[in-house]
Amino acid sequence: MLQFDSRGLIPAIVQHARSGEVLMLGYMNEEALRLTHETGLVTFWSRSRQAIWRKGETSGHLLRLVAMRQDCDGDALLVLAEPAGPTCHTGERSCFHRDLAGQPATTAAPPGAILARLADLLHARREAAPESSYTARLLHGGVDRIAKKIGEEAAEVIIAAKNGSDAELAYELADLVYHSLVLLENQGLPAEAVWRELERRFTS
């Protein structure tokens, strides 16, 4: 059973459902929780305005609910959501975009979130004109062109490994991952399908 505090509120941490990046912290009461489930759009209780508010109702940057979990004590929620644009009112993708000194954070947290961000970017380039970017040219070139690049990059990964250079290996593996994600986009297969397959193997 959920444990609301003396004000009838429970903290809700919002996490990007695909990248794992923590996006924001809000508070829900029973009505906000009910509306979140009924509408599929993450809704909070504003402590400053003392009113219900749906995240993104004015900016259009809604949070679409994927799943919710409670912690072991039932006094905090984890909200897995798909953001439609930046979550922070500052225009940053996450409200947690500064370090303790108040300086801008330069990398996503967790670092692996870059894979989901890259996949989103590749998807956005699907309809772009071929002359607009290298990614658009690859996607318009089709599976043969992309597969050829994957073969070339795989060979370069092997060469880098044999050269014994960590920097070279990381660089070439990044190229291989990028082109593999382009292939997934070309085939209409989300990267999460690969993660699910890895999870299946890990647990089997």
N, C-alpha and C positions, 0 to 999 in steps of 0.2 A: 504494500500500500504506500502511495506517495505521501511524503511528509512535508506539508506546507508550513511556512514559518508563522509567527504570530500575526503577521500582516496578510496572511493568506497567499504568500508568494513562494515560488520555488525558482532557483537559478537555472537557466537553460544555456548551455554552451552549444553554439552552432558550429558545426564542422562540415567542410566541403565533402560531399558524399563520395567523390571520386579521388580527389587529391589528398584528402586527410588534413588539409590545412584548417587551422582553427580560425574562424571568421569573426565571431563576436560573442559577447555575453549579454544576455537579456534576462528578464524575469517574466514568469507566467503565473497567472492565477487560474482557477478552475475554468473560467470562461475562456481565457486565451488558449488554454490547452484544448478545450472542446472545439473552438473555432479552427485551431490548427489542424485537428483531425478531420473535421467536417469539410473544410475548404481545400485542404492540401497545401495551404500557404501559411508559412510560419507567422504566428501572431503573438504579440507580447502585451504585457501590462506596463504602461509608462508610469514610473514612480514620480516623475516630475510633473506630468500633466494629469496624473490620476485618471487615466483613461486607457481603454483598449486601443492598440495600434498594430496595424499589419505592416511588417517590414517591407519597405519599397512602395507603399501605397501612393506616395507623391512622386518619387524618383522613377518608379517603374522597375527598380532593381529588386524584384521579389525574390523570396526564398521558397523554392518548391520542396515540400517535405518528401523525403525518401523513407526515413525510419526514425524512431525515437527509442532511446534506452534510458533506464534509470540506474543510478549508482547503487552500491551495495546497501546503503542506508536508506535509500528511497528519498533522499533530500536534495537531489540534484539531477538534472536531465541532460542527456546528450542528444542533440538534434542533428541528424544527418540530412543535409539539404543540397539542392542544386541552385546556386545563385544565378540570377539573370542580370549579370553586371557586377560592378564593385559593391561590396557590402557596406563599407564604411562611408559615413556621410561626407568624408573628406575627398572621396573619389578613389581611395585606396581599396584594393581587393579584400583586405582584412583590416579590422580595427586594430590588430596587433602588428602595426607596421613601424614601431619605433623601439629602439633598445632602451635600457635603463637610464642612459644618459640623454635620452630624448632625440637621439639621432635616427635618421631613416634606416630601417633594416634593408639590406640590399638583396637578401635571398629569402625565398619562401621557407616557411616552417610547417611541416618537415621538408628537408631538401628534395625528397622524392616527389613533392608536389609539382615540380617542373615538368614531369612527364604528362600529367593531366593538362597543364597549361599549354604545353607544346601540342598535344592532341587537339585541343580546342582551336589553337591557331591554324593547324593544318586543315581542320574542318572549315574554318572561315575562308581559307584560300581555295577551297574546292571550286567556287564559282568565279574566282578572279580570272582576269585575262592572262593568257600565258606569258605575255611580255612583262607582266607586273612583278613577277617574282620567280625565283628558281623553283620553289615549291609548286606554284601554279603550272609551270612548264612540265614538271614531272607528272603531276596529276593528269594533265591533258595528254601527256605522252602515253599513258596507259600502263598496263601491267608489264609489258615487255621492257619498256624503258626503265621502269622502277626496279624490276628484277635484275636487270643488267647491272645497275648501280649497286644493288645489294651484294651481288657476286663480287664486284670490284672491291667494295668496302670490306667484305669478309676476308678477302685475300690480304688486304692491307692490315687488318687486325692481326693476322697470323705473322706477317712480316714484322710488325711492331713488337709482338711478343718475343719473337726470336732475336730482335735487336736489344732486348732487355731494357728498354726505356719506358719508365712509368708514364711520363708525360705523353709520349708518342702513343702508347697503348690506350690511354684515356681518351686522347684526341680521336683516334681511329674508331674506338668503340662508340664514342658519341656520334660519329658519322653513321655507323652501322645502325644504332638505335633510331636515329632520325629517319633514315631511309626505310627502316622496318615500319615505323609509325606511318610514313607516307603510304606504304603498301597497304596497311590496315585501312587507312582512310579511303584509298582507291577501291578496296574491296567492300567497303561499307561495314567493316567489322570493328566494333569499339575495342580500344586497348584493354578495357576491363575484362574482355573475354579471355585474354591471355593471363591476366592476374588470377581470374577464377580457375583457369586450368592449372596454374602453378599451385594455387591453394588446394585444389583437388589432389594433386600429386603429393603435396606436403602432408596432407592428412590421411592419405590412403595407405 
